[in-house]
Amino acid sequence: MNFYRDATWVLEYVEQEDEKGRLSGSMQTLVLKSCQRYKLKSDPKHLYAVVDSCWRYKALLEKIMKRSKIYDDIPKKKGKPIYSRLTLLLMCHDLLISKQKRIQMGKLPIKEYVLKHKTRLNSELVKLKLKLKVKSLSEIVDKEDSSNDVTPVRWIRINPLRCPKNDVEPVLKELIKKFPQRVSHWSDITSGTLYYDEFVPNLFGVHPRDKITSHELYRQGKIIIQDRSSCFPAHILNPGKNDVVIDACAAPGNKTTHVAAHILPEYTREQTPKIYAFEKDPARANILKKMTSVAGCGQTVEIHVGDFTKLAVPANFKDVTGLIVDPSCSGSGIFGRKSVDSHNVAKKKTETDSEIPDEEEKMVGDDVANRLSKLASFQFQVVKHAMSMPNAKKIVYSTCSIHAEENERVVIDLLLDRNIKEWGWKVASREEVIPKWPRRGKVKEFEQVFRDDPVKCNELADGCIRALPQEDGGIGFFAVCFKR
């Protein structure tokens, strides 16, 4: 019963956020926030799986439940129903939608109450499928483009920090044992196959259904699950043995450990490289500490808990030569948002009785526009502060957003800033930013400001990298490198 109680609280939180306007962020983020708010003990991954599915089927389930009259005879105490509407929704979801088709709890009155309505619920489910002319309600959810909100590839990076003498070959041999068939493109990946990425060294793709977390290599920290796009910042920064790096917004730590993988193999055991990792949230800082420890760089990464723009006083970080800045963003490129976005679009259509134009217009309305504006302002301030480090030569700015407001337009605002001009920062050329990656920045965004210089606009756009969710084999992403 504890799990259903926790799941009910999470679902209540999601509903409350929805009632404020329209949801923002991914369902994973909403679940994690509610877990932190209510200090829930249930596994967040389990909660996410159930709540996300229940939310996607919510409208259909509520029709079935209403027609089954399950709401009509709920026992009451002091005139109020003793069973929560959302707890009943979760249980009906598990009974009708889940693979097990059963309520995961012992013999309790609320379970007996739902099972008493089982026949009627199933009858209404059959009627609804006949009415909608589908064999399964998943066909409706799929059609709304919600259930395909998963990564097409599970990307894994070999971690040289856990390899004796930094030799990755033994780990690769172990991977080949598990995935004996090699494919030439990520779109050809099927269960049991392995793709060697052409853009990031020691990065490989496997099928999402292939179990990686149970493999001994994963447990030993010799392989790290990290989306390909998330590997771009450290790969672009490409620090060497003489570099000192700041990861300004570090948790959970994939980029930090990837930076360490570039620097540490260049050092002898007696030397101590300097990687400063900043994280504002204490709970996420603990995750960062754990991840750097598992990856084998815990002793060489100095973690600072607090706001990077306040703690990182430039005078105290004169040794820093490079920075990675991946600040909070809308998360519009990450998986787990489509159930939220689809809900928002449906809600907006109901409000306006009009069509929503395209992918980037899913987040519509003044509330979201204001949010994007605030995020862009925050991102600008964080990058500008990074640029104030006196001896920094290279900065990689990235987001997991598809919106130009957080990407090209932030770049433009930075380039136009008087202080940044004086500091000498410019956008690095395509040749320095994974030149063979085909999808670059949006030229039209730069043309709005530098319209009299088409060559410059193309060069600036070419200096940026974009990745679209699903279409490019992973999350949606943006990255740009500044240098001086």
C-alpha positions in Angstrom: 0.0 0.0 0.0 2.9 2.3 0.6 3.8 2.4 -3.0 0.3 3.4 -4.1 0.2 6.0 -1.4 3.5 7.5 -2.7 2.3 7.3 -6.3 -0.9 9.1 -5.3 1.1 11.9 -3.8 3.2 12.2 -7.0 0.1 12.2 -9.2 -1.5 14.8 -7.0 1.6 17.0 -7.4 1.4 16.6 -11.2 -2.3 17.5 -11.2 -1.5 20.6 -9.0 1.2 21.7 -11.4 -1.3 21.2 -14.3 -4.0 23.3 -12.5 -1.6 26.2 -12.3 -1.5 26.5 -16.1 0.3 23.9 -18.2 2.9 21.5 -17.2 6.6 22.2 -17.9 9.7 20.0 -17.8 9.8 16.3 -18.2 7.7 13.7 -16.2 11.0 12.5 -14.7 11.6 16.0 -13.3 8.1 16.2 -11.9 8.4 12.8 -10.2 11.8 13.7 -8.7 10.6 17.0 -7.5 7.6 15.4 -5.8 9.8 12.7 -4.3 12.0 15.4 -2.7 9.1 17.5 -1.6 7.3 14.6 0.2 10.5 12.7 1.1 9.1 9.5 -0.5 10.8 6.2 0.1 9.5 4.3 -2.9 12.0 3.8 -5.8 11.7 7.0 -8.0 12.2 4.9 -11.2 9.3 2.6 -10.3 7.1 5.7 -9.4 8.0 7.3 -12.7 7.1 4.2 -14.7 3.7 3.9 -13.2 2.8 7.6 -12.9 4.0 8.4 -16.5 1.9 5.5 -17.9 -1.1 6.4 -15.7 -0.9 10.1 -16.8 -0.9 9.1 -20.5 -3.9 6.9 -20.1 -5.7 9.1 -17.6 -8.4 10.5 -19.8 -9.3 7.1 -21.2 -9.2 5.5 -17.7 -11.4 8.1 -16.3 -14.1 7.5 -18.9 -14.0 3.8 -18.1 -14.2 4.4 -14.4 -17.0 6.8 -14.7 -19.1 4.5 -16.8 -18.4 1.6 -14.5 -19.9 3.7 -11.7 -16.9 2.9 -9.4 -17.1 6.4 -8.1 -20.7 6.1 -7.1 -20.6 3.8 -4.1 -17.3 4.7 -2.4 -17.7 4.2 1.3 -17.8 7.5 3.2 -16.7 8.7 6.6 -18.1 12.0 7.9 -19.6 12.6 4.5 -16.3 12.3 2.6 -15.1 9.3 0.4 -12.5 7.2 2.3 -10.7 6.3 -1.0 -8.7 8.8 -3.0 -9.8 9.3 -6.6 -6.2 9.1 -7.8 -5.4 6.0 -5.8 -8.4 4.3 -7.5 -7.1 5.6 -10.8 -3.7 4.1 -10.2 -5.2 0.7 -9.2 -7.5 0.7 -12.2 -4.5 1.5 -14.4 -2.6 -1.6 -13.0 -5.7 -3.8 -13.3 -6.5 -2.8 -16.9 -3.4 -1.4 -18.5 -0.3 -2.8 -16.9 1.4 -6.0 -18.3 0.6 -8.0 -15.1 -3.1 -6.8 -15.1 -3.1 -7.0 -11.3 -3.1 -4.6 -8.3 0.3 -4.9 -6.6 -0.7 -5.0 -2.9 -2.0 -7.4 -0.3 -5.6 -8.0 0.7 -6.8 -4.6 1.8 -10.3 -3.1 1.7 -9.5 -0.6 -1.1 -8.2 -3.5 -3.3 -11.3 -5.5 -2.6 -13.4 -2.5 -3.5 -11.7 -2.1 -6.9 -11.9 -5.9 -7.6 -15.6 -5.8 -6.9 -15.9 -3.6 -9.9 -13.5 -5.6 -12.1 -16.2 -7.2 -14.3 -17.8 -3.8 -15.0 -14.5 -2.1 -15.6 -13.4 -4.7 -18.1 -16.8 -4.5 -19.8 -16.5 -0.7 -20.2 -12.9 -1.2 -21.5 -14.2 -3.5 -24.2 -16.9 -1.0 -25.1 -14.5 1.8 -25.4 -12.1 -0.1 -27.6 -15.0 -1.1 -29.9 -16.1 2.6 -30.0 -12.6 3.8 -30.9 -12.1 0.9 -33.3 -8.8 -0.3 -31.7 -7.6 -3.6 -30.3 -5.7 -1.9 -27.5 -5.9 1.6 -25.9 -2.1 1.8 -26.6 -3.0 2.5 -30.2 -4.6 5.7 -29.2 -1.7 6.7 -27.0 0.8 5.8 -29.7 -1.2 7.9 -32.2 -0.9 10.9 -29.9 2.9 10.4 -30.1 3.3 9.9 -26.4 4.4 6.3 -25.9 7.3 6.6 -28.3 9.0 9.0 -25.9 12.0 6.8 -25.3 15.6 6.8 -26.5 16.2 4.9 -29.8 19.8 4.0 -28.6 21.3 3.2 -25.3 24.7 4.9 -25.4 27.6 3.6 -23.3 31.0 5.1 -22.9 34.1 3.1 -21.9 35.6 4.8 -18.9 39.5 4.7 -19.1 39.8 5.8 -15.5 38.8 2.3 -14.4 40.9 0.5 -17.0 44.4 -0.7 -15.9 47.0 1.6 -17.6 44.0 3.3 -19.3 43.8 0.5 -21.8 40.2 0.2 -23.0 40.8 -2.8 -25.2 39.9 -5.5 -22.5 36.6 -3.7 -21.8 35.8 -3.6 -25.5 36.5 -7.3 -25.8 34.0 -7.9 -23.0 31.4 -5.8 -24.8 32.0 -7.7 -28.0 31.3 -11.0 -26.1 27.9 -9.6 -25.1 27.2 -7.8 -28.4 29.0 -10.0 -31.0 27.4 -8.3 -34.1 28.7 -4.9 -35.2 26.4 -2.6 -37.2 27.5 0.4 -39.3 24.8 2.9 -38.3 22.9 3.5 -35.0 19.6 3.1 -36.8 20.5 -0.5 -37.6 20.9 -1.4 -33.9 18.9 -4.4 -32.8 19.1 -6.5 -29.6 22.6 -8.0 -29.3 24.3 -5.6 -31.7 27.0 -3.0 -31.1 27.5 0.3 -32.9 30.9 2.1 -32.8 30.2 5.8 -32.7 32.0 7.8 -35.4 32.0 11.2 -33.5 33.0 10.4 -29.9 35.9 8.1 -29.1 35.1 5.1 -26.8 31.4 5.6 -27.3 29.1 2.7 -28.4 25.4 2.2 -29.0 23.3 -0.7 -28.0 19.6 -1.5 -28.1 17.6 0.1 -25.3 16.1 -3.3 -24.3 19.6 -4.8 -23.8 20.4 -4.9 -20.1 23.4 -2.9 -19.3 23.0 -1.9 -15.6 23.2 -5.6 -14.6 26.5 -6.1 -16.4 29.7 -6.4 -14.3 31.4 -3.7 -16.4 28.7 -1.2 -15.4 28.9 -2.2 -11.8 32.7 -1.7 -11.8 32.4 1.8 -13.4 34.2 0.6 -16.5 31.3 1.6 -18.7 29.1 4.7 -18.2 25.6 5.2 -19.6 25.7 8.6 -21.3 23.7 9.9 -24.2 25.9 10.7 -27.2 24.9 14.4 -27.3 25.8 14.7 -23.6 29.3 13.5 -24.5 29.8 16.4 -26.9 30.8 19.1 -24.4 33.8 17.3 -23.0 34.8 16.1 -26.4 34.7 19.6 -27.8 36.5 21.1 -24.8 39.2 18.3 -25.2 41.3 19.3 -22.2 44.8 18.1 -21.8 47.3 17.5 -19.0 48.0 21.2 -18.5 44.4 22.2 -18.3 42.3 23.0 -15.2 38.6 22.7 -15.8 35.4 24.0 -14.2 32.1 22.1 -14.7 29.8 25.0 -13.7 26.5 23.0 -13.3 27.9 19.5 -12.8 25.3 17.1 -11.3 24.7 14.3 -11.9 28.3 14.1 -13.1 28.5 12.5 -16.6 30.2 15.5 -18.1 32.5 15.9 -15.1 33.7 12.3 -15.3 34.1 12.6 -19.1 36.3 15.6 -18.6 38.3 13.6 -16.1 38.7 10.8 -18.7 40.3 13.3 -21.0 42.7 14.8 -18.4 43.6 12.0 -16.0 45.2 9.5 -18.4 47.7 12.3 -19.2 48.9 12.4 -15.6 51.2 10.2 -13.6 49.8 8.8 -10.3 51.8 11.4 -8.3 50.1 14.3 -10.0 46.8 15.8 -8.9 44.8 17.4 -11.7 42.3 20.1 -10.8 38.7 19.7 -11.9 36.2 22.0 -10.0 32.6 20.8 -10.1 29.8 23.2 -8.9 26.3 22.1 -8.0 23.8 24.3 -6.3 21.5 21.5 -4.9 22.9 19.5 -2.0 21.0 16.4 -2.8 22.3 16.5 -6.4 25.8 17.3 -5.2 25.7 14.0 -3.3 24.8 12.2 -6.5 27.7 14.0 -8.2 30.1 12.8 -5.4 28.9 9.2 -5.8 29.2 9.2 -9.5 32.8 10.7 -9.5 33.7 8.1 -7.0 32.3 5.2 -9.0 34.0 6.5 -12.1 37.4 6.6 -10.4 38.0 10.4 -10.2 36.5 11.2 -6.8 39.8 12.2 -5.3 40.7 14.5 -8.1 37.4 16.4 -8.5 36.8 19.2 -6.1 33.1 19.6 -5.5 31.6 23.0 -4.5 28.0 23.0 -3.2 26.3 26.3 -4.1 25.7 28.8 -6.8 28.5 28.9 -9.3 28.0 32.6 -10.0 28.5 33.4 -6.3 31.1 30.8 -5.2 33.4 30.9 -8.3 35.1 34.2 -7.6 37.3 34.8 -10.6 40.3 35.9 -8.5 40.3 32.5 -6.8 40.3 30.5 -10.0 43.1 32.0 -12.0 44.4 28.5 -12.9 41.2 27.6 -14.8 41.8 27.3 -18.5 38.5 25.7 -19.7 34.8 25.5 -18.6 31.8 23.4 -19.3 28.5 25.3 -18.7 25.3 23.2 -19.0 22.8 25.2 -16.9 19.2 24.5 -16.2 17.0 24.7 -19.2 13.5 23.8 -20.4 14.6 20.2 -21.1 12.5 20.3 -24.3 15.0 17.9 -25.9 15.0 15.1 -23.3 12.9 12.0 -23.3 10.0 11.8 -20.9 8.4 15.1 -21.9 6.1 14.0 -24.7 3.3 12.8 -22.3 3.5 16.3 -20.7 3.8 18.2 -24.0 0.9 16.1 -25.6 -1.2 16.9 -22.6 -0.4 20.6 -22.9 -1.1 20.7 -26.6 -4.4 19.0 -26.1 -5.3 21.4 -23.4 -4.3 24.4 -25.5 -6.4 23.2 -28.4 -9.4 22.9 -26.1 -8.8 26.5 -24.9 -8.2 28.0 -28.3 -10.0 25.6 -30.7 -7.0 26.0 -33.1 -4.1 23.9 -34.3 -0.6 24.0 -32.8 1.9 24.7 -35.6 5.0 22.6 -35.1 7.4 20.9 -32.8 8.9 24.0 -31.3 5.4 25.5 -30.7 4.3 22.7 -28.4 5.3 25.0 -25.5 3.0 27.8 -26.3 1.4 30.6 -24.4 2.6 33.6 -22.4 3.5 31.5 -19.3 5.9 29.3 -21.2 7.3 32.2 -23.2 8.0 34.0 -19.9 9.6 30.8 -18.6 11.9 30.5 -21.6 12.8 34.2 -21.3 13.8 33.7 -17.6 15.7 30.6 -18.4 17.6 32.4 -21.2 18.5 35.3 -18.9 19.8 32.8 -16.3 21.8 30.9 -18.9 23.3 34.2 -20.1 24.4 35.2 -16.6 26.0 31.8 -15.9 28.0 31.8 -19.2 29.0 35.4 -18.8 30.3 34.6 -15.3 32.3 31.7 -16.8 33.8 34.1 -19.3 35.0 36.3 -16.5 37.6 33.7 -15.4 40.8 35.6 -16.1 42.8 32.8 -17.8 40.1 30.7 -19.4 40.7 30.1 -23.0 37.8 27.8 -24.0 34.2 27.5 -22.8 31.6 25.0 -24.0 27.9 26.1 -23.5 25.3 23.4 -23.9 21.6 22.7 -23.3 19.2 19.8 -23.8 16.7 22.2 -25.3 15.4 22.5 -28.9 14.3 26.2 -28.4 16.3 29.0 -30.1 15.6 31.2 -27.1 18.0 29.1 -25.0 20.4 28.4 -27.7 21.3 30.6 -30.6 19.7 33.7 -29.0 21.8 33.3 -25.9 24.9 33.1 -28.1 23.8 36.3 -29.8 23.2 38.1 -26.5 26.7 37.0 -25.3 28.4 38.2 -28.5 26.7 41.6 -28.2 27.6 42.1 -24.6 30.2 44.9 -24.1 32.2 43.2 -21.4 32.4 39.9 -23.3 33.6 41.8 -26.4 36.3 43.4 -24.2 37.3 40.0 -22.8 37.9 38.8 -26.4 35.5 35.8 -26.6 34.4 34.6 -30.0 32.5 31.5 -31.3 34.9 28.8 -32.4 34.8 27.7 -36.0 33.2 24.5 -37.3 36.6 22.8 -37.7 37.0 23.0 -33.9 33.5 21.7 -33.0 33.0 18.2 -34.4 33.2 19.3 -38.0 31.6 16.2 -39.5 28.4 16.4 -37.4 25.8 17.4 -40.0 23.2 19.4 -38.0 24.4 22.8 -37.1 22.9 26.0 -35.6 20.0 27.9 -37.2 21.3 30.5 -39.6 18.0 32.5 -39.5 18.5 33.3 -35.8 21.8 35.0 -36.5 20.4 36.7 -39.6 17.9 38.6 -37.5 20.8 40.4 -35.8 23.7 40.3 -38.3 21.6 40.6 -41.4 24.2 42.7 -43.3 26.9 40.0 -42.9 25.6 36.6 -44.4 29.1 35.1 -44.2 29.3 35.8 -40.5 25.8 34.4 -39.9 26.8 31.1 -41.6 30.0 30.9 -39.7 28.3 31.4 -36.4 25.6 28.9 -37.2 28.3 26.4 -38.3 30.1 26.9 -35.0 27.0 25.5 -33.2 25.8 21.9 -33.0 22.2 20.8 -32.8 20.7 17.3 -32.3 17.1 16.5 -32.6 15.4 14.0 -30.2 15.0 10.6 -31.7 16.0 11.7 -35.2 19.7 12.0 -34.4 19.8 8.9 -32.2 19.3 10.4 -28.8 18.2 13.5 -26.9 17.7 16.9 -28.3 20.8 19.0 -27.7 22.7 22.2 -28.4 26.3 23.0 -28.0 28.6 25.9 -28.9 32.3 26.6 -28.1 33.6 30.0 -27.2 37.4 30.7 -27.3 39.8 33.5 -27.0 
